[in-house]
Amino acid sequence: MIPLLAGLALLLVPLALGAVVYSRRSTAHARTRQVIAAALLYAALGPPLGGLLVAIPGLLTVEEREPLLMLAFIVGMAWMFGGLPALVAGACMALLRPNLGSGWRLLAAAACGGIASALFAVLVDLHLQGVALLGGLGALCAVLVEATTLAWQKRRAKTASPHAP
């Protein structure tokens, strides 16, 4: 019960960040949909990426009779443990994204994903090695999701204005 309450408290991080960044802006209500969409995108893509990054090397080195079943199990568990930190990282990135350039966005994604994952690992009382592993995995997955988002936005902007170089 305590980890669940601590995890819910972790959700307050993007709310506090949003309150600080957008406290004096009138567009705060218009950004709500973008924050929710980014949080859901990170929660949908981040945990399976992390699960694959953990599962594939393990499945290649261990002889498993049902590798697809084991892969599905690991990805499902990744959603269970990585869903909440991914939601937090996605919401934080949506709040920071308009103020950052491309390179800074990737650095901020690494920070948001790594910190959210490491804090969650601390809240569920993992050992220091587990905290470092989940923090690094969260940072890597957040960078991959943000790089994909950045590439998609650049491609969309290019197709919207076909005469631009």
C-alpha positions, 0 to 999 in steps of 0.5 A: 500500500505504501509504494502505491501511495508513494507512486501516486505522490510521484505524479505530483512532480509534473503537476508542480513543474507545470504550476511553476512553468505555466503559472502566469500563462493564459495558454495553460488550459490549451496545453492540458491535452498536449500534456496528457497525450505526451504522458500517454505516449511515453507510458505506451512506448517507454515500458515495452522498450525497456522490457525489450532492452532487458528481455532480448539479451537475457533470452539470447543467453538463456535457453528458454523453451517458450521465448515468446511467452517469456518476452510477453511476460517481461514486457507486461511486467515492464508496463506494471513497473514502468508505466507510472514513471513513464507517465511522469516523464512524458508529462514533464517533457510536454511541459518542457518541450516548448522551451527547448531546442532539439538537443536540449529536448533529448537531454531533458528527456534523459533527465526526466526519464532517469529521475522519474524511474530512479525515484520510483525505484527508491519508492518501491524500496529497491537496492542501489543497483536496482535504482541505478539500473532503472534510472538508466533504463528510464533515461534511455527509453525516454530519449528513444521516445523523444527522439522518435517524437522529434523526428515525427515532428520534423517530418510533419513540418517538412510535409506541411511546407513542401517548398521549404528546404 
